[in-house]
Amino acid sequence: MREYTIVRNGSIPRGPVGCHHCGDADVTTYPYRAEITVRGQLLGPEFFIVENSEINHVIQLWFRERETMSCEKMCDEIVDALLTYMSGYSDQWDVRSICVELTGTNGRANLSCKWTAQ
């Protein structure tokens, strides 16, 4: 059994402004980095874990039309969305950890949230 780590980067456009939002008032997008570690075995004919664009798609759909929220809550909700998504692959992949970082413009994590299997 092997372990694989998927890393995807993207950017979430800011939705309608709510009471509690991540960053300053002039922030219009939230760059993120998502890392998912799974244990399992590659199967053909594709030999990939998930479609390349699916992770970004899941994150974009999760935040579409939602009011902005704190950075902490954004990271927490992205982890939940990715856990839900990856549960559809539970027959092939054992998800070991998910780490989400809101990266800001300097490429460093402003805030991160990590989930680890027990």
N, C-alpha and C positions, 0 to 999 in steps of 0.2 A: 504494500500500500504506500502511495506517495502523497506528499503534501505539496500543494500549489498555492501561490499567492497571486491574485489578480489585483492590479492597481489601475485605477481610472481617475482621470482629472476632468473637471468640467467647471461650469459656472452656472449658478442659479440666478435668473433675473429676479429682482425684488418685486414682490407682489404688492397689493394694497397695503399702505402703512397702517399698522396696528399700534396699540399702546406701547408695546415692548418690541423693539426691533433691534436687530444685530447691526452694530456699527454706527457710524455717524449718519446724520440725516441726508448727506449727499451721496451715500453709498447706493449704487444702482444694481450691482451684481455681487454675488457671493461666490468667489472661487472655492472649490472644494477638491479634496483628494480622498478617495475611498479605497480601502484595502480590504480584500476578503481572502481569508486563508481557508482552504478546504482540503480534506483528505479523501482520496478515492483513486479511481483508475480511469484513464482516458479511454474513451470508446470511439471506434470509427463509425462512419467514414469521416466525420468532421474532425475528431480529435481536439475539441476545445471544451472548455468548462461551461461557458455561456456565450451567447452572441456578443461581439464587441460593443455594440451600441446599447445593449439592453440595460446596463447599469445606469448610464446617464439617463436613459428613457424613464426608468423607474423613479429616479430622483426628480426629474423635471415634472413628471405627472403628479408626484406627491405634493409639490409646492405650487402647482398651477392654481391661480385664483385664490390662494390662501393669504390671509393677512400675515404680515411679517411678525416674527417672534424673536426671542432672545437667541444669541448664538448657541447657548447651551441647549435650548429646546430644539433648534434646527438640527444640531448634531444628533441629539437623542432620537428625533423623528426619522432622520435618514437611516440610522442604524436599524430602527424598527422596520422601515420600508424594505431595506435590503434583507433582513432576516425573513420577512414574509415572502419576498421574491424567491430567495434561495430555498425556502421550504418546498417549492415546487420541484426541486432537484434532489430531494432527500433520498430518493432511491439510488442515486449515483454518487452524491457528494455528502460528506459529513462536514458541516461548517464548523470550523475550529475557532475562528475569531473574525470580527469585523471592526475596523478602525476607520473613523471618519474625522477628517480635519477640515476646518474652514481656514483657508490658507492666507487670505489677504493678498495684497499686491506684492509683498516682498518674498513670497514663496515659503515663508515660515508659517507654522501653525499658529493661528490666533487662539484657537480653541480646538480640542479634540475630544472624542468620546470613543471608548473601546469596549466592545462586548467580547467575552471569552466563554467558550463552552465549559461547562462544569465537568 
